[in-house]
Amino acid sequence: MVTTRRGRRPAGGGVSLTFEVIAETLRERIRSGGLKPGDALPTQAAVIREFGASSLTVQKAMALLKQEGWAVSRPGKGAFVAHHAHPDDADGPDGPEATAPAGGTMAHVEALERALADAVEQIADLRARVEALETGSSERGH
């Protein structure tokens, strides 16, 4: 068996990584109508329970869905199904025009702004955690 660095597939390997399995499962729920545009995606905790995955794995799956245009983030509210048909969803009866992202460039700019706001929020949260750990360590060490 070929071993590789964690998270990497061996050459020619057809096995999906856990975050890809999670993302595909959520894509299928969107395609099938189980999750509709504007619906909240399952919380990180719910996905962790359902798939037995780590929080980092779930975050990677959600980031992939956002990057591909399947989901959008609303800071402080969570992740939601995007309000347009996805370009990969070619089953639509109206052809490619019906699956183009709503709003074109502006929608992409808004999605990037939301992603940036999410990243800033995550950085602030991580800084707070580090400060709390450092404060706790210095109090216990002295």
Salt bridges, closest charged atoms under 4 A:
GLU20 OE1 - ARG9 NH2 2.35
GLU24 OE1 - ARG27 NH1 2.59
GLU24 OE2 - ARG31 NH2 2.39
GLU28 OE1 - ARG31 NE 3.27
GLU50 OE2 - ARG29 NH2 2.37
GLU68 OE1 - ARG27 NE 2.93
ASP88 OD2 - HIS86 ND1 3.91
ASP118 OD2 - LYS66 NZ 3.78
ASP125 OD2 - ARG129 NE 3.36
